[in-house]
Amino acid sequence: MVIRQTIYILLSIIGLVGPWYFNLQFMSQGKDYIAFIDSAFANSASSSFAVDAFIAYFAFAVWAFIEARKIGMRYAVVYVIFGGMVAFSSALPLFLFMRERHLAKSKEEL
C-alpha cells in the first residue's frame, strides 16, 4: 500500500510542477485565464487535448463525489476545485493518494 501512496504523491507533485511551469510562462506574457482557454483551442491538435482533458476532468469530478461518499471520505469538493483551478494532473493523483490513506485507516480501525 505504501508503494502506491508514494507513486500517487509523486505523480501529484509532478502534475503540479509540470503544468504550472508552462502556466507561469504563459501568465508572465501578461495573458489571463480567458486567453489561456482561447489558446487551448488555437488549432485542431490543441483542441483535441483540451477537449480530452475537460472530459477527463468532469469524469473525475463525478467519480470523486460518488467514491468519496461511498467510502466515507470527506472534502471531495476540495479535489474537484483544485483540479479545475490549479491542475487536474495533480488533483487526480492527490485524490487517489488520500483515498488510499483513507482506506488504509478504515481497514486498521476494523
Helices and strands as residue ranges (DSSP letters): H 2-28, H 33-40, H 44-71, H 76-85, H 88-109
